[in-house]
Amino acid sequence: MDKERRKAARAEYPNGRELNPAQVAALSDLERFGWELKFIRRPLFQESVPVVFDPDRKHFAVLTAEGTLDEHPGFDIRK
């Protein structure tokens, strides 16, 4: 009898292994309002940076390690 050993965060989010529990909780809350995890930046020798977009796809923000939303992360996204 096989038991499922994956955690919900890993099963629900493809890159969930790179999100800490605070980020997973914040992302879950944001998704209720239409925000979506688009990608995770992986700068060399730094922590990963999850990038989320609003429902209208006009604004982006970063989920910080504490699980807060940073709407002015200091970099631009190509259009």
MODELLER restraints for C-alpha pairs under 7 A, 6 or more apart:
rsr = mdl.restraints
at = mdl.atoms
rsr.add(forms.Gaussian(group=physical.xy_distance, feature=features.Distance(at['CA:9:A'], at['CA:16:A']), mean=5.38, stdev=0.5))
rsr.add(forms.Gaussian(group=physical.xy_distance, feature=features.Distance(at['CA:9:A'], at['CA:24:A']), mean=6.63, stdev=0.5))
rsr.add(forms.Gaussian(group=physical.xy_distance, feature=features.Distance(at['CA:10:A'], at['CA:16:A']), mean=4.58, stdev=0.5))
rsr.add(forms.Gaussian(group=physical.xy_distance, feature=features.Distance(at['CA:10:A'], at['CA:17:A']), mean=5.74, stdev=0.5))
rsr.add(forms.Gaussian(group=physical.xy_distance, feature=features.Distance(at['CA:18:A'], at['CA:48:A']), mean=6.97, stdev=0.5))
rsr.add(forms.Gaussian(group=physical.xy_distance, feature=features.Distance(at['CA:22:A'], at['CA:66:A']), mean=5.93, stdev=0.5))
rsr.add(forms.Gaussian(group=physical.xy_distance, feature=features.Distance(at['CA:22:A'], at['CA:67:A']), mean=4.66, stdev=0.5))
rsr.add(forms.Gaussian(group=physical.xy_distance, feature=features.Distance(at['CA:23:A'], at['CA:63:A']), mean=6.33, stdev=0.5))
rsr.add(forms.Gaussian(group=physical.xy_distance, feature=features.Distance(at['CA:23:A'], at['CA:65:A']), mean=6.46, stdev=0.5))
rsr.add(forms.Gaussian(group=physical.xy_distance, feature=features.Distance(at['CA:23:A'], at['CA:66:A']), mean=6.91, stdev=0.5))
rsr.add(forms.Gaussian(group=physical.xy_distance, feature=features.Distance(at['CA:23:A'], at['CA:67:A']), mean=4.36, stdev=0.5))
rsr.add(forms.Gaussian(group=physical.xy_distance, feature=features.Distance(at['CA:26:A'], at['CA:67:A']), mean=5.40, stdev=0.5))
rsr.add(forms.Gaussian(group=physical.xy_distance, feature=features.Distance(at['CA:26:A'], at['CA:68:A']), mean=6.95, stdev=0.5))
rsr.add(forms.Gaussian(group=physical.xy_distance, feature=features.Distance(at['CA:34:A'], at['CA:54:A']), mean=6.51, stdev=0.5))
rsr.add(forms.Gaussian(group=physical.xy_distance, feature=features.Distance(at['CA:34:A'], at['CA:55:A']), mean=4.83, stdev=0.5))
rsr.add(forms.Gaussian(group=physical.xy_distance, feature=features.Distance(at['CA:35:A'], at['CA:52:A']), mean=6.45, stdev=0.5))
rsr.add(forms.Gaussian(group=physical.xy_distance, feature=features.Distance(at['CA:35:A'], at['CA:53:A']), mean=5.51, stdev=0.5))
rsr.add(forms.Gaussian(group=physical.xy_distance, feature=features.Distance(at['CA:35:A'], at['CA:54:A']), mean=4.51, stdev=0.5))
rsr.add(forms.Gaussian(group=physical.xy_distance, feature=features.Distance(at['CA:35:A'], at['CA:55:A']), mean=5.28, stdev=0.5))
rsr.add(forms.Gaussian(group=physical.xy_distance, feature=features.Distance(at['CA:36:A'], at['CA:52:A']), mean=5.30, stdev=0.5))
rsr.add(forms.Gaussian(group=physical.xy_distance, feature=features.Distance(at['CA:36:A'], at['CA:53:A']), mean=5.41, stdev=0.5))
rsr.add(forms.Gaussian(group=physical.xy_distance, feature=features.Distance(at['CA:36:A'], at['CA:54:A']), mean=6.68, stdev=0.5))
rsr.add(forms.Gaussian(group=physical.xy_distance, feature=features.Distance(at['CA:37:A'], at['CA:51:A']), mean=6.04, stdev=0.5))
rsr.add(forms.Gaussian(group=physical.xy_distance, feature=features.Distance(at['CA:37:A'], at['CA:52:A']), mean=4.34, stdev=0.5))
rsr.add(forms.Gaussian(group=physical.xy_distance, feature=features.Distance(at['CA:37:A'], at['CA:53:A']), mean=6.61, stdev=0.5))
rsr.add(forms.Gaussian(group=physical.xy_distance, feature=features.Distance(at['CA:38:A'], at['CA:51:A']), mean=5.97, stdev=0.5))
rsr.add(forms.Gaussian(group=physical.xy_distance, feature=features.Distance(at['CA:38:A'], at['CA:52:A']), mean=5.46, stdev=0.5))
rsr.add(forms.Gaussian(group=physical.xy_distance, feature=features.Distance(at['CA:38:A'], at['CA:53:A']), mean=6.66, stdev=0.5))
rsr.add(forms.Gaussian(group=physical.xy_distance, feature=features.Distance(at['CA:39:A'], at['CA:50:A']), mean=6.15, stdev=0.5))
rsr.add(forms.Gaussian(group=physical.xy_distance, feature=features.Distance(at['CA:39:A'], at['CA:51:A']), mean=5.58, stdev=0.5))
rsr.add(forms.Gaussian(group=physical.xy_distance, feature=features.Distance(at['CA:40:A'], at['CA:48:A']), mean=6.37, stdev=0.5))
rsr.add(forms.Gaussian(group=physical.xy_distance, feature=features.Distance(at['CA:40:A'], at['CA:49:A']), mean=5.38, stdev=0.5))
rsr.add(forms.Gaussian(group=physical.xy_distance, feature=features.Distance(at['CA:40:A'], at['CA:50:A']), mean=4.24, stdev=0.5))
rsr.add(forms.Gaussian(group=physical.xy_distance, feature=features.Distance(at['CA:40:A'], at['CA:51:A']), mean=5.80, stdev=0.5))
rsr.add(forms.Gaussian(group=physical.xy_distance, feature=features.Distance(at['CA:41:A'], at['CA:48:A']), mean=5.65, stdev=0.5))
rsr.add(forms.Gaussian(group=physical.xy_distance, feature=features.Distance(at['CA:41:A'], at['CA:49:A']), mean=4.91, stdev=0.5))
rsr.add(forms.Gaussian(group=physical.xy_distance, feature=features.Distance(at['CA:41:A'], at['CA:50:A']), mean=6.29, stdev=0.5))
rsr.add(forms.Gaussian(group=physical.xy_distance, feature=features.Distance(at['CA:42:A'], at['CA:48:A']), mean=4.73, stdev=0.5))
rsr.add(forms.Gaussian(group=physical.xy_distance, feature=features.Distance(at['CA:42:A'], at['CA:49:A']), mean=6.46, stdev=0.5))
rsr.add(forms.Gaussian(group=physical.xy_distance, feature=features.Distance(at['CA:49:A'], at['CA:62:A']), mean=6.65, stdev=0.5))
rsr.add(forms.Gaussian(group=physical.xy_distance, feature=features.Distance(at['CA:50:A'], at['CA:62:A']), mean=5.73, stdev=0.5))
rsr.add(forms.Gaussian(group=physical.xy_distance, feature=features.Distance(at['CA:50:A'], at['CA:63:A']), mean=5.65, stdev=0.5))
rsr.add(forms.Gaussian(group=physical.xy_distance, feature=features.Distance(at['CA:51:A'], at['CA:60:A']), mean=6.81, stdev=0.5))
rsr.add(forms.Gaussian(group=physical.xy_distance, feature=features.Distance(at['CA:51:A'], at['CA:61:A']), mean=5.80, stdev=0.5))
rsr.add(forms.Gaussian(group=physical.xy_distance, feature=features.Distance(at['CA:51:A'], at['CA:62:A']), mean=4.67, stdev=0.5))
rsr.add(forms.Gaussian(group=physical.xy_distance, feature=features.Distance(at['CA:51:A'], at['CA:63:A']), mean=6.57, stdev=0.5))
rsr.add(forms.Gaussian(group=physical.xy_distance, feature=features.Distance(at['CA:52:A'], at['CA:60:A']), mean=5.60, stdev=0.5))
rsr.add(forms.Gaussian(group=physical.xy_distance, feature=features.Distance(at['CA:52:A'], at['CA:61:A']), mean=5.42, stdev=0.5))
rsr.add(forms.Gaussian(group=physical.xy_distance, feature=features.Distance(at['CA:52:A'], at['CA:62:A']), mean=6.13, stdev=0.5))
rsr.add(forms.Gaussian(group=physical.xy_distance, feature=features.Distance(at['CA:53:A'], at['CA:59:A']), mean=5.87, stdev=0.5))
rsr.add(forms.Gaussian(group=physical.xy_distance, feature=features.Distance(at['CA:53:A'], at['CA:60:A']), mean=4.36, stdev=0.5))
rsr.add(forms.Gaussian(group=physical.xy_distance, feature=features.Distance(at['CA:53:A'], at['CA:61:A']), mean=6.43, stdev=0.5))
rsr.add(forms.Gaussian(group=physical.xy_distance, feature=features.Distance(at['CA:54:A'], at['CA:60:A']), mean=6.28, stdev=0.5))
rsr.add(forms.Gaussian(group=physical.xy_distance, feature=features.Distance(at['CA:60:A'], at['CA:71:A']), mean=6.64, stdev=0.5))
rsr.add(forms.Gaussian(group=physical.xy_distance, feature=features.Distance(at['CA:61:A'], at['CA:69:A']), mean=6.33, stdev=0.5))
rsr.add(forms.Gaussian(group=physical.xy_distance, feature=features.Distance(at['CA:61:A'], at['CA:70:A']), mean=5.45, stdev=0.5))
rsr.add(forms.Gaussian(group=physical.xy_distance, feature=features.Distance(at['CA:61:A'], at['CA:71:A']), mean=4.35, stdev=0.5))
rsr.add(forms.Gaussian(group=physical.xy_distance, feature=features.Distance(at['CA:61:A'], at['CA:72:A']), mean=6.84, stdev=0.5))
rsr.add(forms.Gaussian(group=physical.xy_distance, feature=features.Distance(at['CA:61:A'], at['CA:73:A']), mean=6.94, stdev=0.5))
rsr.add(forms.Gaussian(group=physical.xy_distance, feature=features.Distance(at['CA:62:A'], at['CA:69:A']), mean=5.79, stdev=0.5))
rsr.add(forms.Gaussian(group=physical.xy_distance, feature=features.Distance(at['CA:62:A'], at['CA:70:A']), mean=5.06, stdev=0.5))
rsr.add(forms.Gaussian(group=physical.xy_distance, feature=features.Distance(at['CA:62:A'], at['CA:71:A']), mean=6.48, stdev=0.5))
rsr.add(forms.Gaussian(group=physical.xy_distance, feature=features.Distance(at['CA:62:A'], at['CA:73:A']), mean=6.47, stdev=0.5))
rsr.add(forms.Gaussian(group=physical.xy_distance, feature=features.Distance(at['CA:63:A'], at['CA:69:A']), mean=4.94, stdev=0.5))
rsr.add(forms.Gaussian(group=physical.xy_distance, feature=features.Distance(at['CA:63:A'], at['CA:70:A']), mean=6.26, stdev=0.5))
rsr.add(forms.Gaussian(group=physical.xy_distance, feature=features.Distance(at['CA:64:A'], at['CA:70:A']), mean=6.69, stdev=0.5))
